[in-house]
Every structure is written in structure tokens, then in C-alpha cells.
Amino acid sequence: MEVKLDLDLKFSYDLEHYGMIGEYSDKFLNRAKAVFWEIGRRLRLLEEVLGIVVKEVKIRETKKGFHVYITTEEPFKPEPEFIVAVQLILMSDWKREMFNLERIIRGRKLGNLDKMNWNVLFSVKTENGKLLSKEEKTPLCNILGEKLIEGYEE
């Protein structure tokens, strides 16, 4: 199972006073570390309660926050709604997950859910040929990955 999280952790203050990627306020760093620690704690609970074992976690920074890609070993074949529920438990953007549910419902109505890519995160976002954001592996991704592991192990 692939679980994709969209974490919009950078507020307008962060975006106005610091660069898109690479410059951070202490307030932002503390907030981001706390969120990733909590995600790790929730991953441990998912393993204990549902038997979902994490194989790999990739973190990428974006203009507004982070994309997290979690690959798991699941003890069963999950329905798409289950994946959305896990993404919500792991603090993914609730609006994104609402649209994922809408895509799932529409795909079932049209009979093409198996062919749809309903669980999408962008790697590059453009508008009218202008780059709006792209995900990048930054040093902060490594720091936050360590926080996630700390939460998982506590």
C-alpha cells in the first residue's frame, strides 16, 4: 500500500518572511518537528492495531510544506477508502482527502476506479508555464525523518 501525505505546514508568515525552501523560522521548525514526531507515533499505533508495517518513508519539501510517501506491507488488500482514512489519521490535508474520496465515488459510478489515479501528489506544479512549486529532497527532510523515527520508536 502506498500512503501519500500532503502536509501544508508553512503559514503565510513563513512564506512572506523566509524563502520557499531553505530558510526557516524557529517557530516553523519546532512546529514541523512536532508534526513529524506525531506522525511517527501514529504509524506505530497503526502497526500495533491494524498490522500495517512501514517498509519505506520518503519526505520531500514543497513551497507550502511537505509530501510524504509511505510504503507499507499490509496484511490485506485495502479498499481506496481505507487508504484515505489512513492518510487522514496521519494528518494529511483534509481537503485533499475529501477530493480523493470524491474521485473514488466518481470512479465507482463510472466503473473505471481501477484505471483512475485518484491518490495524486504533484512533483512539479505549474500554471501557464510558470513554476509554482516543486518537491525537493532538502536537508530538512532528513531532520524531519529522524523526528518521525523518534515518534515511532517511543
N, C-alpha and C positions, 0 to 999 in steps of 0.2 A: 504494500500500500504506500502511496506517496501522499504525504500531508504537506500542504503548502500554506504558509502563514504570511499574511501581509500585516506588518506592524508599523503603523504610522505614528511614530513616537516623537518626531520633530514638530514642535509647535511653531506658529508664525514668528514668535520671538527668536527661536533658534535659527530659522531661515533668514530673518532680517539682519541679525547681528553676527552670524557666522556663515562660513562658506557652505556650499551644498554638501560637500564631503571633505572631511579632513580637519575641520576646526569645530570644537565643541565647548559648550559651557559646562562647568562642574555640575550644575543642576541637571542638564541633559544627560551627562554621563552617569550620574547616580540613578536617574530615572531608568535609563536603558539597562543598566546592570541589574536593577531590582526586577525589571520585567523578565529578563532572560533567566535570572535565578528562579523566578516563579514558574516559568515555562519548564525548566528542568524538573522542578518539584512535581508539576502536573504530569510530565512524561513518566516519572517514576510511579505515580499513582495509576496511570493508565496501564502500565505494565503489571502492577500488583492486582488490579481489579479485573482488567479485560485480557491480560496476557499478551498485550501488544509490546513487542520488543524492538527497540530502536537499533537499526543497523548503521545508519549514517545521518549526519546533520550537516547541511551546508548553509552558511549565512552570507547574505550579500547586502551591502548598504545601498540605499536609494536616496533620492532627494528628500523624501519625507520620512524615511525610517529604514526598514529592513524587510527583505524577503528571506524566509527560512524554508528550506526544503528538507523534509524529514522522510527518510526511507525506513520502513518497518518490516518486521516479519510478523504477519498477523496469523492468528490461529484459525481464521475463517476468511471467506471471500466477502469483504464488506460491500454493502449497498452504498451508492453515492451519498445518500442522506447521512449515513453513519460517518463517512469521511468529513462531511460538512460539520457534523456535531463535534467530532474530534478537533477540527480546526477552530471551532468556537471555544471549546474547552481550553485550547492552547492560546487563546487571546488574539486570534486573527481578527481583522477588521470585520465587524458585524455587518456592515453594508455590503462588503464583497461577498460574504457568505450568504446573505439574503439573495443577491443576484445569482450566486451559484445554485441555490435552491430553485429559483425561477427558471434557470436554464435546464435543470433536471426535470422539472414539471413539464416544461415546453417540449423537451426531448422525448419524454414518455408519451405525451399527447400526439406528437408527430411520428412516433415509432422509430426514432433514429438516435436514441440516447447512447447506444453503443458506439455510434460513429461520431458523436459530439465530443469536443474538447471543452467540457464545462468547467474545469478546475484550472483556470489560466492565471499566470502571473507574467508580466512583461519582463523582458530583459533590457529592451530599449523602448522608450516611449517618445514618439514624435507627433508633431501636429504641423501640417502644411510644410513638411520638410525640415522643421526646426526641432532640434533635440530638446526635449523637456526634462527627461531623466533617463538614467540607465543604472542598472545594478552593477556594483563593483565589489570585489573582494578587497577589503581595506584592513589595516592593522586593527581597527576597532572590532571588526568581525571576529578576529581571534580572541580578543579580550572578552567579548560577549559570549563566545563559545565556551570559554573557560567558566564563566559565571553560570551558564546553563548546566555544565557538568557538575559544578558545585551544588546547585539546587537538586540535581538528580541524585547525587551521592549522599546528601544529608538526610 
